[in-house]
Amino acid sequence: MADPALSIVVPVYNGAATIGELVEALRALEIEGGLEIVLAVDGSPDNSLAVCKELAAKPGAPVTVLSLSRNYGEHNAVMAGLSRARGAYAITMDDDLQNPPSEVKRLYEYARDGGYDVVYTYYEEKKHSAWRNLGSRFTNWCADHLIDKPKGLYLSSFRCISGFIREHITASYEGPYPYVDGLIFQVTQNVGRLQVAHLPRSEGRSNYTLARLFRLWLSMFLNFSVIPLRAATMFGIAFGALGALTAILVIGEAISAHKPPQGWASLMVAVLVLAGVQLIVVGLIGEYLGRMFLAVNRKPQYLIREVFTRCEGGIAVERPPINTQAASQPYRVPNPPEPRQ
């Protein structure tokens, strides 16, 4: 079967109430060259997997359902979906219907006709809560300085990626903490932007909690830049210089006044501040080392338990083979040592 022109990758988590309407709207689109839909069910606690399997069995544009072994997070699920996509372009979008399916064709054609590697969408008004919007602005400000993002570009999960970019980011990174946008900007700067509509959430509430947003921010903050380590060095130099200057002033006061300098309370405050900065820097270095440790020990980015696709008899089930270095290399019995003469 020929590869489609467009793949649409949707991470699904607590999306049983909305994913059916989304898939039906996507199947109604007329895309020259055809489209496929990849649903990555990210260990959802509701019946999203059963709903997605029913959608895969229905006629229309082919739907591939990936059942991940547990909840890995949105970006991990997106990477799983991109690894199975076959289209010349891939669009990633959420399952909550806040991105209208009617904008998919316009986004795809804008990326294709403009020759862009990636096109990000942005909104005139985001229909999120105030704290989510504030967090998004802070994350985008950090991204301006950490991942070589073009200034003013809004990082949206509703994006169109060329096949060239998709293949490179899925093949080049196997670590357990993917950040899709960071991987993209490691490969290209040929990026466009397109304004689209953003709708209020029709069902339930956002799956992002403050803790999940913080973990996602850490992936961007630590995985794709050494600037935090350089900032820690600059903090150390600045506080060291401040301490040396203060020591000179204290010694000068003691010599001129012939008595111990006053201000033990301020001294204790300075000690506590410096100790706090040292602990923050140590924690930052520890976070880097911890992530390196987990990557070296091959913590999985995601594991696909089963893949469901439509076939003549209904649903075909594929169980991907275990792909580990240990499994790919048979155990060899060592040769016995030769007897001594």
N, C-alpha and C positions, 0 to 999 in steps of 0.2 A: 504494500500500500504506500502510495506517495506521501511524502511529508506535507503537512498542511502549511499554509502561509502564516497562520497565527496560532499560538498556544496561549491559553488563559489559565494562569496558575492561581488557585484560591486556597489559602490555608483555612481550615475549618475547625473552629472550637466553639462549642455551645451554639452552633449555627443551624440546628434542626428546623427552627421556625422560619428561617429566611433563605436557606440554600436552595430550596426547590424553586422558589420564585426567581432567584438569581440565575439558575441554570436554564430555566425555560426562557428567560429574556435573552440570555446569551445565545441560545440555540436559534432564536428567531432572527439573529443578525445575519445579514448577507455579506460575507467576506469573500472577496475574490481569491480563489486558491484554497478556500475552506479553512475551518478552524477546529481545534480540539480543546477540551476542557480538562484540566488536571486538578483534582480535589485532594489535598493533603490533609487527612483527618488527624489532628494532632492530639491523640489521646483524649478526645472529648468525652466528658462524663455523661452527656446526654445521649440521645439516640441518633446523633449526626451520622454515624457510620452506616446504620441501617437505611436512613433516608438517602444517603449518597449512593448506596448500592442499588436502591430502587431507581434512582435517576440514571445510573449507568446502564440499566437494562432497557430503558425506554429508547424508542427510535429518535433519530436526530443526530446532531453533531456528536462524535464519539466523546465519552466521558471516561477518564481513567481515575480510579479511586485508590489512593495510597493510604493504608492503615498503618500509622506509626505505632511503635510498640509502647510508647508512653508520651506524656506531654513534654516536648522539647522546647517550645517557644516559637513565636511567629517566624523569626528569621530562619531558624532551623527547618521549619516546615516549608518555607518558601524555597530554600535550597534543595530540599527533597523533591519538590514539585518541578523546579527548574532542571534537575538532573534527569527527569523523565520526559520533559517537553521535547518536541521534535520540530516545532515551527521555525520559520525564518525569523520571526519576531515572537517575543513572549511578553504578555502583559500580566503583571501581578496586581491583585486587588483583594480587598477584604470581603468577608461573607455577610456583612451587615446591611447591604443595600444603601449605604451612605454615598457610595460612588455609583451614579446611575449607569446601568448597563448600556444605555443609549450613547454614552460618551466613549465606549470602547472602540467603535469603528473610527470615530474621528481621531482618537489618540493614535491608533495604529497607522492610519493614513498619513497623519502629520509626521510621524517618525519615519515611515517608509519614503514619502515623497521629499522630505527634508534631508534625507541621508544621515540622520542622527544615529549614533550608537545607543543613546539613551534619551528618553524624553520623560521629564517629571511633570506632574500636574500640580497646579496650585489653585487656591480657592479665593473668591472675593470675600466670602464669609464662611468660616468653619463652624459647623453645627456640633461642636464639642463643648464640654463643660469648661469653665474659666480656668480651672487648674490644669486641665489637659492642654489648653491653648498656651498657657504660660510655660508649661514644661516643654512643649514643642518649640517655642521661641528660644528657650535656653539651650535646648539640644542643637538647634540649627546654628546658634551663635558659637557653640563649642566646635561644631563641625567645620565652620569657616576657618578655624585655626588649627584643627587637628588632622583632617583627612583631605586637605587640598581641594575642598569644595569651592566652586565658583561663588563669589560673594553674591548674596541676595537670592540664591537658588533655594527654594523650599524643598525639603526632602519629604516626599510623600510616598506612601506604600502603594499608591496607584500610579504605576510607572510602566513604560514600554521599553524593552531591552532587545537589542538585536541578537541574532543567533551567535554572532562572533563573541559578544560580551558574555552571553549565557554560557557558552562552552568553556570560556577561559575562567570565569569565576567558579564554576562548579568543579573544574579540574584542578585548579591551583590551590584551593584551600580545603583542608580536611579537618581543621581544628574544631573543638567543641563549642566555640563562641563566635559564630559567624555574625557579621554585620554587613548586610548586602550592599548598602551604599558605600561603605568603606572599601569593599572589594571592587566595586564598580570604578571608583575614582583611582584605584591603583592601576587600572587598565586604560582608561580613556578620559579625555576632557571634551570630547565631541558630544556635548549635552544640550538638549533643548528644553523648553518649558512651555506648557500649554494650560490656559485657564479653563477649568471645568466647573460644573455645578457640584455642590456638596449638600446632601439632604440630611434632615434629622434622622436619628436612629429610629427605625420602625418597631423593633422588638427588643425587649430586654435592656441591658446596659452594657457598657464597654467591658471587655475582658481584661483590660489593662488596669492593674492596681498600681499604687505608688511604688511598691516593691518591685513589680515587674518592669516598670519604666526605669527605675534606678538600675536594675541589672542590665537592661538594654543600653542605657547610657554608659555603663561601665565597659560594655563590649566595644563601643565606639571610642571611649576615652583611653582605653588601655591597649586594645588589640592592634591599632593601626597607626600608632605614633609613639615616639620616644620623647615627645615634648613634655609630658608630665615628669619624667625623670630629669630632664634638663631644668624644668621649673624648680624641682626639689633642690638641685644643685645651686641655682640662683638664690633660692631662699636661704640655703646654708651660707653662701658667700655674704649675702646682705646682713644676716643676723650676726655672722662672725665679725664683719666690719663694724657693725653697730656696737657689739660687745667690746671690741678693741678700743673704739673711740670713747666709750663710757669708762673703760678701765683707765685710760689716760686722764680723763677728767677727775675721776675719783682719786687717783694717785696725786694729781696736782693739788686738789683740795686738801688732802691729808698733809702734804708737805708744807703748804702755805699756812694752814690753820693750826698745825701741830696738834691735831686731835682727830680721832676717827670720824669719818663722814657719817652724817645722819641719814635716815631713810631706810631702815631695815624692811619696812612693809613693802616699799617699792622694789626692793631687792628680791623679796620673795615672789612678788608678782612677775618680775622678769624671769626668775627661775622657772616658774610654772608655765609661762608662755613659751619659753625655749623648750622645756620638756614636752609640751604639747606638740610643738612643731616637729620635734625629733620623732615622736611617736607616729605622727601623720606620715612623715617621710618613710619610716620603717614599714608602716602598714602598706604604703604605696609600693615599695619594693617587694614586700611579701606578696601582694596581689599579683604582680608580674611573675614572680617565681612560682606561685601557686598555679597560675594558668599555664605556664611552661611545663610544670610537673604533670598536670592533667593531659596536656597535649602529647607529651612524650609517652605517657602511659596509655595513649590511644583511647581516651574517653570519646565515645561516639558522638558525632555531630547529629545523627539521627539513625534509627534502625527501622526499616520497613518490614512490618510483619507479613502483610499480604497486599497484593495488587489485584484489583477487580476491574475487569473490562467486559464489554458486551460481546457475546458470541451467538451463534445460531441457536444454541440450546438455552440461552438466557445469560448467565454470568459465568465468565471464565475467571478462575482464581490462580494467581501465580504467587509462589512463595520464593522470594529472591534467595539465592544461595548465600551462605555466610562467607563474607569476603574479608578474611583476615590473613595476615602473613603466616601465622601458625597453621591455619587450615590449608593454605595453598602449597605448603611445603611438607611432603611426607616425612615422617620420622625415620631416621636412619640409625640402625644399630652400629655403634662404633666398632672398628676392627679390634680384636683382642691384641694385647701387647705381645710382641715376640719374646719367646723365652730367652733368658740370659744364657750365654755360652759358658 
